[in-house]
């Protein structure tokens, strides 16, 4: 593809008679864009850049067959595109970004070819029912606008937490080249491209293009307004569970422009650093969305320890597991804005984030059918690199505002635990007495209703211990719906009325037998069967062995069953010992790891994690890692450290 010549000029159409606009070219790439003037007729280069698709128009970018990462064509593409862009560095930052993406796609399509696309079906016209639904939605929008225009005195005041002024200020400096390179390096090369059509692979292989993108991102940061092409995303349906058939059993994952994901990855990292250094997010309460925090294991370990202590000491304990209905898709943008304001995020960063959220449109495809464009009026943008941090911050504000209703239980070590624990949208409420649990539930329900969200009573669960035994005398309700009692699976662990793990351990044994039998009957060669076990079954099996009280003898029995299948798949004699099969110091070293060894490593790591956790509530909770009498993780760690 040849670069357009400078002397080729094309007059724009559609301008008002007598009005002319002059575009002043930027002196250097990365400088602040100039506003259009009114002195001379407007002209631009003869570059046919694809404009941002309007709401009624489908995206026209092509899927390029990009070469392999070690192909030398990347160097030629990088040099040619950079020279071409250097010769036409005119226009605003939006035009530069759109021009860069267009030239990359056109050159890539010309050199490497494009993938064939399926034919799109014509959109169907609205029937009477759909037209009525559209009318009702317009009326709801009108009511929302009237509610926003109402005075503050007309609204119910709620006591939200007000954090103190920050001791460490937010880093508002322009993104550095190092931050951009780290964001691109951490991304997966196989990630699907968004509306821009350019994947991560291009920026990983073309350093000159990456440097040019960095200069464009600096301009966007300075002006505080995101690029126009970042406001659109293609959505795909992802099932939440096996056998999903209803629309409520699916969630939408948005395919966003790679350039916007790089930009907001930097914003998210700076926001997380700002919140953590000023202790605005209590990691003993909210562990979701906080990097470097093993939230599932720590939350599950504390809850398990409190239930175990109440059972052994014949004490009282009330526990609720609450499930939010469509949490990610129903959180209002106004709640996110309130959370940013109350946590003292600078105005420039708030305006940048809300400019992105308040003008975002998406559409969803399923098979050959594609919906029209819809503006996202509530819910976070799934797939966006900053959405997780924003959701975690908003939920932390609600939880911290509700926990003033009652104190949490006290562990045997004397540490007062928080009454509410959250991992993103999974909430666990724990108190010593039932009335306190009811007060917390009422406070949470009031705040969630104010935020225009709701709980799902059918998927929530309750557990009440009286004198160390499960009691069914006490029930909790959300509105007029009673919350069922256990069994409940929370953060990967099942809690039932027996307060034992025997049923879960038996289910783990049955699952392992089903998995190994399915692999054995797959018809694959033996070495592939062994590979599936090593990289598929073993990691999946370690999770239940880590969260339940599984004796070492039970793990050894499971390993014995696994060894029988491995010997058969690899054609080894039945008399071959486990040392020869899993040993690392033998002459014939097989790339296999024994289940018992991995179990001991995982449980020892868990002991160190609880002991050295950054959360003081976890370190002082006295969590015990029980592995039976044959081998004890705590003793093994103590001996290893001596």
N, C-alpha and C positions, 0 to 999 in steps of 0.2 A: 504493500500500500504506500503510495507516494504522499508526501506531506503537501498540503495546499500551499500555493504560492501567495506571497504577500500582496501582489498586485491584482489578485482576483478579488473583486468586491461585489457583494450582493446587497441590494437595497431591500430593507424589510418593508412588508406591507402591513396594512391594518392600522396606520397611524392617523391621528387627527390632522386634518388639513391645516397647514400653516405652522404646525408644531414640529420641531426637530430636536433630536437628542444627540449629544456627542459623547462617546465612550473614551475616557482617558486611559491609556494602557498603563499597567503597573510597571515601575522601573525594574524591580527585581521580583522574582518569585517569592512569595511569602509576605510581601508588604500589605498593609491595610488597603482594602479595595476603595476606589474612588466612587463618589456618587455621580450619576449622569448629569451632564450640563445641558444648556439650552442654546448654545451658540451656533452650532453648525449641523448640517444634515447628518443623521446617524447612519453608520455603515458598519459592517462587520465582515470578517473573513468568510470565504466560501467553504465553511465547514458545516457539513450537515450533521450536527449533533442531535441525538435523540432527546427530545424534551421529556420532562417528568410526565408519566401517564396521568391523564385526568381520571376522576373517579369512574367514568363510564367507559374507559378505554383499557384494554389489556396490555400488559407489559410485553414489549417487542424484542427484548434482548435475546441473543442466541446463546446456546450452550456450546462452548468451544471445546474441542478435543485437545486439552492441554497436554504437552509431552511429559515424559518422566522427569523426576527431579534432577537426575544426573545427565540430562541431555544438554549438549552445548548450544542448542538453539535458544536457550534462555538468555545467554549473554548477548547474542545478536538482537533478540527482541528488546532487551533492556536498553541497548545502545541506540537502536533505531527509534524506539518510542521516545526516549529522552531527547534525542536530537529534534525529532518532529515537534515535541512539546516546547522545546526551547525557542523554536522559530515562530511560534504562534502564541506567545505568552501575553494575551490580551483578554480583557473582560473581567467580570467580577469573579469572586471565589467560587460561586455556584457554577458559573460557566466554565471555569478552569477545571473544576472537579468533574463536571459532566463531560467535558472535552477529553480529559484524560481517560476516563472509563470507556468512552466511545472509541477512541483511537486504539486502546489496548484490545478491545473486543474485535474491532475490524481487522487489525493486524493479525491477531490470533486466529480469527476465522479464515483469513486469506492464506495463512501459512500452515495451519494445523487442521483446518476443516471444522465442521460443526456437526453436532449430533442432531439426528432427525427428531422432530417433534410430532406428537400425536395431534390429530385434527381436533379442533375445539368445536363443540356443539353450539348451536345458536341459543342464546338465553331465552328462556320462556317468558311469556307475558304474565303479569300479575293477574290472578283470578280475583273474584270478589272477596274471598276470605283474606287473601294476602293484602289486598288493598285496604280492607278494614283494619288489619293489624298495623299497616303503615300509618293509617290515620290515628289510631290510638297511641302509637309511639310519638307522633308529632304532638299530640295533646299532653303526653307525659313530659316531653321536653319543655313545653310551655309552662307546665306546673313547676318544673324544676327551676326554670328561670324566675318565676314569681317567688319561689322559696328563697332563692339567692338574694333577691332584691328586698326581702323582708328585713325589718330592723332587728338588732340584736336582742332587744327586750322581748321580742316575740318568740324567741327560741329558748329552748331549755338549756340552762347553763350547766356544764359538767366540770367536775374538778379534775382536769388532766394534770399530769405531772409537769413541773416547770424546772428543768435542770438549771444549774447555776451558769454564770458566764464562763466561757472556755478559758482555760489557762494556756492552751496551745492553739494558735490560730490556724485556720484552714489554709492550705497551700494553694493560692490563687495564681501562681506563676504559670506561664505558658508551658504546654507539654514539651518535654525534652525528647531529643532523638533516642536516648537510651530507653525511656518509657515506652515509646512507640515500638522499638525493636523488641523489647521484652514482651509486649502484648502480642506481637506477631509470632514470636518464637514459641510462646506458650500455647498458641492456638493449634488445632488439628488441621493438617493439610487437607484432609478429606471432608472438611465441613462444606456443606452445600452453599453456594453463593446466593445472595439475595437479589433484589431488583437491579442492582448495578451490574450483575453478571460476572464480576471479577472475584475469584476465590482467593483464599489466603495463600495458595501456592504461588501466585504471581508475585506477591510482595515478599514471600520468603526467598524467591529465586532472583529477584530483581532489586538490588540495593539502591540503585539510582531512582527507581520509581518510588521506593519506600521513603527516600529522603524528600522527594517532591511531595509525596502525600503528607509528610510531617510538616512541611511549610504551609500546606493548605489547612491542615488541622490547627495550626497556630493562628491563622487568620480567623477561622471559625470561633476559636476560643476568645479572641480579642473582641469580636463583634457581638458575642453572646447570643447567637441565633444559629440553629442547626441548618445544614444544607437541605434544600428542598427535596432531593431524591431520598433522603433518610426518613421521610415522613410516610413511606409506603412499605408494606411488607406482604409477602405471600405466606399464607397459613396452611398447615396440614394437620389432619386429625390424628391424634395418638391415643390408643385405648388405655384406660386406667387399669383395667384388669382383664383376665382371660374371659373369652366369650362375651365381650362387650357388644351390645346390639342397640342400646338406647343412646340418644344424643347426650344424655347426662353422664354416660360412662366414658366419654371421650374428653380430651383436652386439646387445645390448639397450641402448636409450636410454630412460632413465626420465623420465617426465613428473612433475616434482615441484611442490609448492605454491610459488607465486611468493613468498609471504612467507618461506619457508625459504631460498629461493635468495638473496633480498635479505640475510637475516641472515648466512648463511654466506659471502656475498661479502665482507662486512666482515671476518669472521674470517679468511678467506683472505688478504686484502690485508694485514692486520696480521701474520699469520704469515710472509708473504713478506718484509715489511720487517724483521721480527725476524731471519730467517735470513740475509738479505743483509747487513745492517749488522754482524752478528757473524761473517760469512764462514763460515757453517756449510755452505753449498752452494758447492762448487768449480765455477764456471761454465766452467772449462777441461775439466771432466770431464762434468758434467751440465748441459745447456743447455735441456732440456725443462721446460716449466712455469715458466720464469723470464721475467717480462715485460720487453720491451725488448731481448731478446737474439736476434739472427738465427741461431739454432742450426743450422738445416739448411745454410746457406751456409758458416758458419764451420767446422763439422765436415767438410763435404765438401771445402772448400778445403784444410784441413790434411792430410787423408788423401791427396788428389790430389797435393799438393806433395811429401809424403814418398815416394810411389810414383814420381813423376817423378824426384826426386833419386836414388833407389836405381837406377833404370834408367839415368840419364845418367852416374852415377859408378861404375856396375858394382858396386854394393854389395849387401848382404844385407838382406832384410826379410821378416818373417812377419806375415800379417794374417788375422784371423778376423772374420767378420760373424755374430753370434749372434742367433737369434730365440727369444724366450720364447713358450711355448705358453700362449695365453689369459692374457696377463699381467694385464690389467685385471680379469678375472673370477676370478683364482686367488690374488691377493695376500691373505694372511691379515690379519685385523684385529689380531691380536696383534703382527704385524710393524710395523704402523703405530703401535701403542701403544709398542713398544720404541723406534722411531725418535723419537717425541715425547719420551719420557723421556730418552734419551741426548742429545738436543739441547736439553735444559733448558727445554722449554716449560712454563709454569706449570701447577700441578695443576688449577686452575679451568678452564683452557682444555682441558686433556687430558680431564677428566671430561665437559665439555660435548660434545666431539667423540665420545668413546667412547659416551656415552649415546645419541647420535644413531645411531651405527653399530651398536651391539649390540642395538638394539630396532627395526630397520628391516625392513619387509615390503614385498614387491612382487608383482605378478602381470603376466602378459604376454598380449596379445591378438594374434590373427592371423585376419583375416577376421571370421567370426561366432563364433569360438571364443575363450574367455577362460579362462585357468588359474585355479586357486585361489590364495589368498595363501600366499606362502612367505617365511620369515624369511631375510634375507641374512646368512649366517654367514661368508662370505669374499668377497673382491673389493670394489673401490671402487664407489660409487654413480655410475654414468655419468649425466652431466647435472647433477650436483651441482657447485656453484661452488667447493667446497673439495677435491674429490677429486683434481684434477690436482696441487695442491700437496702433498698427502699422499703420492701415489704417487711423485712426483719426489723427495721427501725420503727415502722408504724405499729407493728404488733407489740414490740417492746414498750412503746408508749402506753398502749391500752392495758397491757398486763400490769405494768408498774402502777398505773392509776387505780386498778381494781384491788391490788393486794393489801391496801390499807384497811380493808374491811375486817381482816382477821389475821392473826399470826399463824405461821406454819408450825409443823410438829418439831419436836426436839429429839435428836438422835441420842443413842446411848452414850456417845462420847461427850454430850452436853452442848452440841452445836445446834443452834436454831436454824432450821432449813427454811427456804422461801416457801410460801403457801402455794404459789403458782409456778409451774415450769413450762417452758414453751420450746418447741423445736419447729421453727417456722409457724405453721398453722395448727400443729398438734399441741393441745394444752392438757396439762395434768394438774389437778387441784388436790392438795393434801392438807388436812387439818387433823387435830387430835379429837375434836368433838364434831358431831353432826350439825349443830346450829351454826358453827363457824363456817362449815362448808356451804351451808345454804346462803349465808351472807355473801360469801365470795361468788357463788353462782349468780345471785341476784345482781351484784355489782358488775360482773362480766356481761350478763345478759343486757343490762341497761346500756353499757358502753358499746357493745356490739350492735345493738339496735340503733343507737344514736349514729353510729358509723354506717348505717344502712346495709349491714351484713346480718347474718343469722347463723345460729347453730343448727345442727342436724341431730335431733334427739334419737332417731332410730339407730344411728351409728355411734352414739355416745354410750358410755358404760359407767357403772358405779360399783363400789366395793366398800362395805362397812364392816369393821372388825369391832366386836364387843368382847372384852376379856379374852382376846386372842383367838376368837372364833368368828366365822362369817355369820352375819345376821341379816335376815331378810325383812326385818321389821321396819326399816327406814328406807324411804324412797325419795328420789329427787325428781323434779319436773322442770321442763323448759316450756313456758307458756302453759298449755293445757295437756301437754304430752309427757308421760312418765318416762324417765330414763331407765332402760333395762339394766339388769345386774350383769356381772361378768358371766361369760368369758369375753375377754378383750385382748386384741393383739395391738400393742403399742410399741412403735419404734423397733419392730422386728421381734418382740418377745410376747408370748402368750401368757396372760394372767387368768387363772380360773379360780373357782370357789374352793378347790382342794388346797390351794396355796402350795402345791407341789409341782415339780417339773417332770414327773414320771410320764404323764400323757404326751408331753412335747418330745421327750426322749424316744418314746415308742414310735411316734410319728416320724421322727428323724431316721430311725432304723428302716421303717417302711419306705420312706422316700429314697434312701440309698439303694435299697434292693430294686426299686422300680427303675432308678437311673442306670444302674449297672446292667440290669436285664435288657433295657432298651438299647444300650450301647452294644451289648453282646449280640443282639439280633439285628443290628444295623446292616450287616453284610460288608462292612469296611475291612480293610486289612488290619492285622493285629496292632501294628505300630500306630496307626491312626486312632484306634480305640484307646490305646494307652495315652496318647496325646490328649484326647478329649477328657479322660479322667483327670490328668495332671492339671490342665488349664481350665476345665469347666466344672467338674464335679467337686474336686478338692477345695477350691475357694468357696464354693457354695455351701459345702458341708461344714466349714470352719465357723461360720456365723452362729448356728445354733449351739455348737460345742463351746462357744465363748460366752453366750448369755445365759445358758442354763447350767445347773449344778450337775455336771456329767462326771461320774467317777472314771478314774483312769482305766479300770478294768473293762468298762463298757467301750471305751475308745479302742483298747487293744482287741476286743472282740470284733469291732467294725473293721479294723485294719486287717485282721485275719481273713475276713470275707473278701476284702478288696484284693488281697494278695493272691487269692485263688483265681480271681478273674485275670489279674495281670500276668500270672504265669501261663495261663491258657492262651491269652492273646499274643504273648511274645514267644510261645513255643518252648518254654522253659520246663524243666522237670518239676514234678510236684514236691520233690524232696529238697528243692533249693531253699536255703534259709533266708530269713528276712534281712540278715546282715548283707548277704550277697545281692539282694534285690534293692535295698535302699541305702547300703553303705556308701560312704564318701571316701574312705581310705583304702578300698580294695583296688586291685589292679584293673578289674573290669568295672568301670563306673557307669551305671545306668542313670539317665536323667530323670530319676523318679525320687519323690520325697515321701517318706512314711507319714501316715496320719498321726501316729503317736508323737513323733518328733514335732510336727507342726502344731499339734494340740498343746504340748508343753511350752513351745515358744510363744504361742498366742496368749496363754494364761499367764506366763511370766511377764510378758509385755503389758498385760492388763494390770498386774500388781504395780508395776512401775508407773503406769499411767495414772492410777488413782493416787498413788503416793506423791508424785511430782507434778500433779495438775496445777495449772495456773489459777484455777478456781479454789479459793480457800474453803468454800463450803464442801467441796468434794474431798479435799485432803483431810479435813477434820471430821468427815462423816464416819470414819472407821469401817469402810466397805471391805468385806471379806470375800476372797476368791476361793471358793470351795471346789476341790477336785478329788475328794475321797481320801481314804487313809493310806493308800498304796504310795501315792506321790502327792506332795503338797507344794503348791506354787510359791507360797510365802517362804517356806524353808529353803527351797531351791534358790530363790533370789538372794536370801541372806547368806547362804553358803558361797554363792558365786561372788558376792561382794567382799567377802572376808579375805 
